[in-house]
Amino acid sequence: MDRTRTVAYGQAIKSLRDLQASKFTADQMDLFIDALDSYLFADTPEAIALADVVFANAAAELDDISAKGRLLVDTTERLKAEILAAKAQPALV
């Protein structure tokens, strides 16, 4: 992991925690943190592929929250981008 990804992880955690009390259940928050952790600690192409699956589930959950009107679409997209920013790029692995 590198500094850029670590900073991205911290920003995503802050954003999620800022919204947690009013927008997310504990299970949803766990899913989002699992996605972040999976990306931050993925150090092989295989691990990144598995993290992509966890992220897909988290992204779908965020989309569902947005579809129910509990989160703005712009906020949903920003959160997904912040989570993705913690992902290692294949060239770096």
CNS distance restraints for C-alpha pairs under 8 A (distance, minus, plus):
assign (resid   1 and name CA) (resid   5 and name CA) 6.52 0.50 0.50
assign (resid   1 and name CA) (resid   6 and name CA) 7.04 0.50 0.50
assign (resid   1 and name CA) (resid  40 and name CA) 6.49 0.50 0.50
assign (resid   1 and name CA) (resid  41 and name CA) 6.87 0.50 0.50
assign (resid   1 and name CA) (resid  43 and name CA) 7.59 0.50 0.50
assign (resid   1 and name CA) (resid  88 and name CA) 7.42 0.50 0.50
assign (resid   2 and name CA) (resid   6 and name CA) 6.23 0.50 0.50
assign (resid   3 and name CA) (resid   7 and name CA) 6.05 0.50 0.50
assign (resid   4 and name CA) (resid   8 and name CA) 6.17 0.50 0.50
assign (resid   4 and name CA) (resid  86 and name CA) 7.84 0.50 0.50
assign (resid   5 and name CA) (resid   9 and name CA) 6.06 0.50 0.50
assign (resid   5 and name CA) (resid  40 and name CA) 6.86 0.50 0.50
assign (resid   5 and name CA) (resid  85 and name CA) 6.41 0.50 0.50
assign (resid   5 and name CA) (resid  86 and name CA) 4.47 0.50 0.50
assign (resid   5 and name CA) (resid  87 and name CA) 6.89 0.50 0.50
assign (resid   5 and name CA) (resid  88 and name CA) 7.42 0.50 0.50
assign (resid   6 and name CA) (resid  10 and name CA) 6.33 0.50 0.50
assign (resid   6 and name CA) (resid  40 and name CA) 7.24 0.50 0.50
assign (resid   6 and name CA) (resid  86 and name CA) 6.79 0.50 0.50
assign (resid   7 and name CA) (resid  11 and name CA) 6.25 0.50 0.50
assign (resid   8 and name CA) (resid  12 and name CA) 6.18 0.50 0.50
assign (resid   8 and name CA) (resid  82 and name CA) 6.44 0.50 0.50
assign (resid   8 and name CA) (resid  83 and name CA) 7.50 0.50 0.50
assign (resid   8 and name CA) (resid  85 and name CA) 5.64 0.50 0.50
assign (resid   8 and name CA) (resid  86 and name CA) 5.40 0.50 0.50
assign (resid   9 and name CA) (resid  13 and name CA) 6.17 0.50 0.50
assign (resid   9 and name CA) (resid  36 and name CA) 6.60 0.50 0.50
assign (resid   9 and name CA) (resid  40 and name CA) 7.19 0.50 0.50
assign (resid   9 and name CA) (resid  82 and name CA) 7.53 0.50 0.50
assign (resid   9 and name CA) (resid  83 and name CA) 6.93 0.50 0.50
assign (resid   9 and name CA) (resid  85 and name CA) 7.43 0.50 0.50
assign (resid   9 and name CA) (resid  86 and name CA) 5.38 0.50 0.50
assign (resid  10 and name CA) (resid  14 and name CA) 6.18 0.50 0.50
assign (resid  11 and name CA) (resid  15 and name CA) 6.20 0.50 0.50
assign (resid  11 and name CA) (resid  82 and name CA) 7.13 0.50 0.50
assign (resid  12 and name CA) (resid  16 and name CA) 6.11 0.50 0.50
assign (resid  12 and name CA) (resid  36 and name CA) 7.98 0.50 0.50
assign (resid  12 and name CA) (resid  79 and name CA) 6.79 0.50 0.50
assign (resid  12 and name CA) (resid  82 and name CA) 5.18 0.50 0.50
assign (resid  12 and name CA) (resid  83 and name CA) 5.86 0.50 0.50
assign (resid  13 and name CA) (resid  17 and name CA) 6.01 0.50 0.50
assign (resid  13 and name CA) (resid  33 and name CA) 7.40 0.50 0.50
assign (resid  14 and name CA) (resid  18 and name CA) 6.02 0.50 0.50
assign (resid  15 and name CA) (resid  19 and name CA) 6.59 0.50 0.50
assign (resid  15 and name CA) (resid  79 and name CA) 7.31 0.50 0.50
assign (resid  16 and name CA) (resid  20 and name CA) 5.88 0.50 0.50
assign (resid  16 and name CA) (resid  29 and name CA) 7.54 0.50 0.50
assign (resid  16 and name CA) (resid  79 and name CA) 7.49 0.50 0.50
assign (resid  17 and name CA) (resid  21 and name CA) 7.57 0.50 0.50
assign (resid  19 and name CA) (resid  23 and name CA) 5.62 0.50 0.50
assign (resid  19 and name CA) (resid  24 and name CA) 7.08 0.50 0.50
assign (resid  20 and name CA) (resid  24 and name CA) 4.87 0.50 0.50
assign (resid  20 and name CA) (resid  25 and name CA) 7.20 0.50 0.50
assign (resid  20 and name CA) (resid  29 and name CA) 7.01 0.50 0.50
assign (resid  21 and name CA) (resid  25 and name CA) 7.86 0.50 0.50
assign (resid  23 and name CA) (resid  70 and name CA) 6.37 0.50 0.50
assign (resid  23 and name CA) (resid  71 and name CA) 7.13 0.50 0.50
assign (resid  24 and name CA) (resid  28 and name CA) 5.78 0.50 0.50
assign (resid  24 and name CA) (resid  29 and name CA) 6.14 0.50 0.50
assign (resid  25 and name CA) (resid  29 and name CA) 6.23 0.50 0.50
assign (resid  26 and name CA) (resid  30 and name CA) 6.16 0.50 0.50
assign (resid  27 and name CA) (resid  31 and name CA) 6.31 0.50 0.50
assign (resid  28 and name CA) (resid  32 and name CA) 6.36 0.50 0.50
assign (resid  28 and name CA) (resid  58 and name CA) 7.94 0.50 0.50
assign (resid  28 and name CA) (resid  61 and name CA) 7.44 0.50 0.50
assign (resid  29 and name CA) (resid  33 and name CA) 6.18 0.50 0.50
assign (resid  30 and name CA) (resid  34 and name CA) 6.00 0.50 0.50
assign (resid  31 and name CA) (resid  35 and name CA) 6.31 0.50 0.50
assign (resid  31 and name CA) (resid  54 and name CA) 7.86 0.50 0.50
assign (resid  31 and name CA) (resid  57 and name CA) 7.87 0.50 0.50
assign (resid  31 and name CA) (resid  58 and name CA) 5.94 0.50 0.50
assign (resid  32 and name CA) (resid  36 and name CA) 6.40 0.50 0.50
assign (resid  32 and name CA) (resid  55 and name CA) 7.75 0.50 0.50
assign (resid  32 and name CA) (resid  58 and name CA) 5.54 0.50 0.50
assign (resid  33 and name CA) (resid  37 and name CA) 5.98 0.50 0.50
assign (resid  34 and name CA) (resid  38 and name CA) 5.89 0.50 0.50
assign (resid  34 and name CA) (resid  54 and name CA) 7.20 0.50 0.50
assign (resid  35 and name CA) (resid  39 and name CA) 6.32 0.50 0.50
assign (resid  35 and name CA) (resid  51 and name CA) 6.45 0.50 0.50
assign (resid  35 and name CA) (resid  54 and name CA) 5.30 0.50 0.50
assign (resid  35 and name CA) (resid  55 and name CA) 4.97 0.50 0.50
assign (resid  35 and name CA) (resid  58 and name CA) 6.63 0.50 0.50
assign (resid  35 and name CA) (resid  83 and name CA) 7.29 0.50 0.50
assign (resid  36 and name CA) (resid  40 and name CA) 6.08 0.50 0.50
assign (resid  36 and name CA) (resid  55 and name CA) 7.84 0.50 0.50
assign (resid  36 and name CA) (resid  83 and name CA) 5.75 0.50 0.50
assign (resid  36 and name CA) (resid  84 and name CA) 7.91 0.50 0.50
assign (resid  36 and name CA) (resid  86 and name CA) 6.64 0.50 0.50
assign (resid  37 and name CA) (resid  41 and name CA) 6.05 0.50 0.50
assign (resid  38 and name CA) (resid  42 and name CA) 5.88 0.50 0.50
assign (resid  38 and name CA) (resid  47 and name CA) 7.79 0.50 0.50
assign (resid  38 and name CA) (resid  48 and name CA) 7.68 0.50 0.50
assign (resid  38 and name CA) (resid  50 and name CA) 7.84 0.50 0.50
assign (resid  38 and name CA) (resid  51 and name CA) 4.96 0.50 0.50
assign (resid  38 and name CA) (resid  54 and name CA) 7.40 0.50 0.50
assign (resid  39 and name CA) (resid  48 and name CA) 6.54 0.50 0.50
assign (resid  39 and name CA) (resid  51 and name CA) 5.57 0.50 0.50
assign (resid  39 and name CA) (resid  52 and name CA) 7.83 0.50 0.50
assign (resid  39 and name CA) (resid  84 and name CA) 7.73 0.50 0.50
assign (resid  39 and name CA) (resid  86 and name CA) 5.78 0.50 0.50
assign (resid  39 and name CA) (resid  87 and name CA) 4.69 0.50 0.50
assign (resid  39 and name CA) (resid  88 and name CA) 6.79 0.50 0.50
assign (resid  40 and name CA) (resid  86 and name CA) 5.55 0.50 0.50
assign (resid  40 and name CA) (resid  87 and name CA) 6.19 0.50 0.50
assign (resid  40 and name CA) (resid  88 and name CA) 7.30 0.50 0.50
assign (resid  42 and name CA) (resid  47 and name CA) 4.92 0.50 0.50
assign (resid  42 and name CA) (resid  48 and name CA) 5.28 0.50 0.50
assign (resid  42 and name CA) (resid  51 and name CA) 7.11 0.50 0.50
assign (resid  42 and name CA) (resid  87 and name CA) 7.80 0.50 0.50
assign (resid  42 and name CA) (resid  88 and name CA) 7.14 0.50 0.50
assign (resid  43 and name CA) (resid  47 and name CA) 6.34 0.50 0.50
assign (resid  43 and name CA) (resid  48 and name CA) 7.05 0.50 0.50
assign (resid  43 and name CA) (resid  88 and name CA) 7.48 0.50 0.50
assign (resid  43 and name CA) (resid  93 and name CA) 5.89 0.50 0.50
assign (resid  44 and name CA) (resid  48 and name CA) 6.22 0.50 0.50
assign (resid  44 and name CA) (resid  93 and name CA) 5.78 0.50 0.50
assign (resid  45 and name CA) (resid  49 and name CA) 6.19 0.50 0.50
assign (resid  45 and name CA) (resid  90 and name CA) 6.64 0.50 0.50
assign (resid  45 and name CA) (resid  93 and name CA) 6.87 0.50 0.50
assign (resid  46 and name CA) (resid  50 and name CA) 6.37 0.50 0.50
assign (resid  47 and name CA) (resid  51 and name CA) 6.11 0.50 0.50
assign (resid  48 and name CA) (resid  52 and name CA) 6.13 0.50 0.50
assign (resid  48 and name CA) (resid  87 and name CA) 7.60 0.50 0.50
assign (resid  48 and name CA) (resid  88 and name CA) 7.38 0.50 0.50
assign (resid  49 and name CA) (resid  53 and name CA) 6.71 0.50 0.50
assign (resid  50 and name CA) (resid  54 and name CA) 6.64 0.50 0.50
assign (resid  51 and name CA) (resid  55 and name CA) 6.08 0.50 0.50
assign (resid  52 and name CA) (resid  56 and name CA) 6.07 0.50 0.50
assign (resid  53 and name CA) (resid  57 and name CA) 6.48 0.50 0.50
assign (resid  54 and name CA) (resid  58 and name CA) 6.35 0.50 0.50
assign (resid  55 and name CA) (resid  59 and name CA) 5.92 0.50 0.50
assign (resid  56 and name CA) (resid  60 and name CA) 6.08 0.50 0.50
assign (resid  57 and name CA) (resid  61 and name CA) 6.25 0.50 0.50
assign (resid  58 and name CA) (resid  62 and name CA) 6.24 0.50 0.50
assign (resid  59 and name CA) (resid  63 and name CA) 6.13 0.50 0.50
assign (resid  59 and name CA) (resid  80 and name CA) 6.31 0.50 0.50
assign (resid  60 and name CA) (resid  64 and name CA) 6.14 0.50 0.50
assign (resid  61 and name CA) (resid  65 and name CA) 6.23 0.50 0.50
assign (resid  62 and name CA) (resid  66 and name CA) 6.19 0.50 0.50
assign (resid  62 and name CA) (resid  76 and name CA) 6.07 0.50 0.50
assign (resid  62 and name CA) (resid  80 and name CA) 7.95 0.50 0.50
assign (resid  63 and name CA) (resid  67 and name CA) 6.03 0.50 0.50
assign (resid  63 and name CA) (resid  73 and name CA) 7.95 0.50 0.50
assign (resid  63 and name CA) (resid  76 and name CA) 6.77 0.50 0.50
assign (resid  64 and name CA) (resid  68 and name CA) 6.27 0.50 0.50
assign (resid  65 and name CA) (resid  69 and name CA) 6.65 0.50 0.50
assign (resid  65 and name CA) (resid  70 and name CA) 5.58 0.50 0.50
assign (resid  65 and name CA) (resid  71 and name CA) 6.06 0.50 0.50
assign (resid  66 and name CA) (resid  70 and name CA) 5.54 0.50 0.50
assign (resid  66 and name CA) (resid  71 and name CA) 4.49 0.50 0.50
assign (resid  66 and name CA) (resid  72 and name CA) 5.86 0.50 0.50
assign (resid  66 and name CA) (resid  73 and name CA) 5.97 0.50 0.50
assign (resid  66 and name CA) (resid  76 and name CA) 6.66 0.50 0.50
assign (resid  67 and name CA) (resid  71 and name CA) 7.87 0.50 0.50
assign (resid  71 and name CA) (resid  75 and name CA) 6.57 0.50 0.50
assign (resid  71 and name CA) (resid  76 and name CA) 6.55 0.50 0.50
assign (resid  72 and name CA) (resid  76 and name CA) 6.22 0.50 0.50
assign (resid  73 and name CA) (resid  77 and name CA) 6.20 0.50 0.50
assign (resid  74 and name CA) (resid  78 and name CA) 6.15 0.50 0.50
assign (resid  75 and name CA) (resid  79 and name CA) 6.13 0.50 0.50
assign (resid  76 and name CA) (resid  80 and name CA) 6.29 0.50 0.50
assign (resid  77 and name CA) (resid  81 and name CA) 6.16 0.50 0.50
assign (resid  78 and name CA) (resid  82 and name CA) 6.12 0.50 0.50
assign (resid  79 and name CA) (resid  83 and name CA) 6.24 0.50 0.50
assign (resid  80 and name CA) (resid  84 and name CA) 6.18 0.50 0.50
assign (resid  81 and name CA) (resid  85 and name CA) 6.14 0.50 0.50
assign (resid  82 and name CA) (resid  86 and name CA) 7.21 0.50 0.50
assign (resid  83 and name CA) (resid  87 and name CA) 7.57 0.50 0.50
assign (resid  88 and name CA) (resid  92 and name CA) 6.56 0.50 0.50
assign (resid  88 and name CA) (resid  93 and name CA) 6.87 0.50 0.50
assign (resid  89 and name CA) (resid  93 and name CA) 6.74 0.50 0.50
